[in-house]
Amino acid sequence: MDAQQAVKPLTSQNFSKNQPLQVLMVCMGNICRSPTAEWVLRHKLQAAGMADWVQVASAGTHNYHPGNPADARSARHAARRGYDLSLHRARQLVPSDFEQNHWLFTMDWDNQALTEEMCPPAHRHKVQMLMSLVHPNPCVAVPDPYYGGDAGFEAVLDMAEAASDALIARLQAR
């Protein structure tokens, strides 16, 4: 199975060009990985001319940092690559996210399990690991850089860029 096949399909029942595609990035606290993935994808969608029909947000499985900006280290590393995380404010995943979003991309297996646990059965097909956009191997996770050094934040950016590029290519092929 290739990475394109690993991504759950969009169907005519859950997406049309008249209604923007809603994408939600999910990590634990919504201050490092998911905001990085959100703002990288937003930037790349803008560059691809797709920002009007794909909307991106992020949330955390835990309510650790409600209303807080992105982690300063995430923001600093992202800024070095041209991504602005300054408008981000952390929030927790809520039940309406499952109804409103077409895809919910999780960063690791804990986020995946917690998101699936909250998710109504009718929407579970929308929840998948972010790196499934790039790797058919479902064991690839975006590591949490919070307790690590600079290399962790750079790795998150690398993975967010690769996943964003893969999603945009998939959408452009549609």
DAGI-V374228 format. One record per pair of residues at least 6 apart in sequence whose C-alpha atoms are under 7 Angstrom apart, sorted by the first residue. I is the first residue (numbers start at 1). GAP is how many residues later the second one is. Records with the same first field share a line. If there is no record, write none. Layout:
I: GAP, GAP
This chain:
1: 135
2: 134
3: 129, 130, 131, 132, 133
4: 129
6: 126, 127, 130
7: 125, 126
8: 117
14: 88
15: 6
17: 36
20: 33, 34, 35
21: 32, 33, 34, 81
22: 32, 33, 34, 79, 80, 81
23: 32, 33, 34, 78, 79, 80, 81
24: 32, 33, 34, 77, 79, 80, 81
25: 9, 12, 13, 32, 33, 34, 79, 80, 81
26: 8, 32, 33, 34, 35, 78, 79, 80, 81, 85
27: 6, 7, 32, 33, 34, 79, 80, 84
28: 32, 33, 34, 83
29: 31, 32, 33, 34, 35, 36
30: 28, 29, 30, 60, 61
31: 38, 39, 40, 59
32: 38, 39, 42
33: 111, 123
34: 24, 25
35: 23, 35, 53
36: 38, 121
37: 123
38: 18, 19, 20
39: 44, 46
40: 43, 120, 121
41: 123
42: 9, 14
43: 40
45: 6
59: 31, 32, 33, 34
60: 31, 32, 33
61: 31, 32, 50, 53, 54
62: 30
63: 28, 29
65: 25
66: 24, 25, 26
67: 22, 23, 24
68: 21, 22
69: 17, 19, 20, 21
70: 15, 18, 19
74: 79
75: 10
77: 76, 77
78: 6
98: 21, 25
102: 24
103: 23, 24
104: 22, 23, 24
105: 22, 23, 24, 25
106: 6, 22, 23, 24
107: 22, 23, 34, 35
108: 21, 33, 34
112: 16, 17
116: 8, 11
130: 33
131: 9, 10, 32
132: 6
133: 30, 33, 34
134: 28, 29, 32
142: 14, 17
145: 7, 8
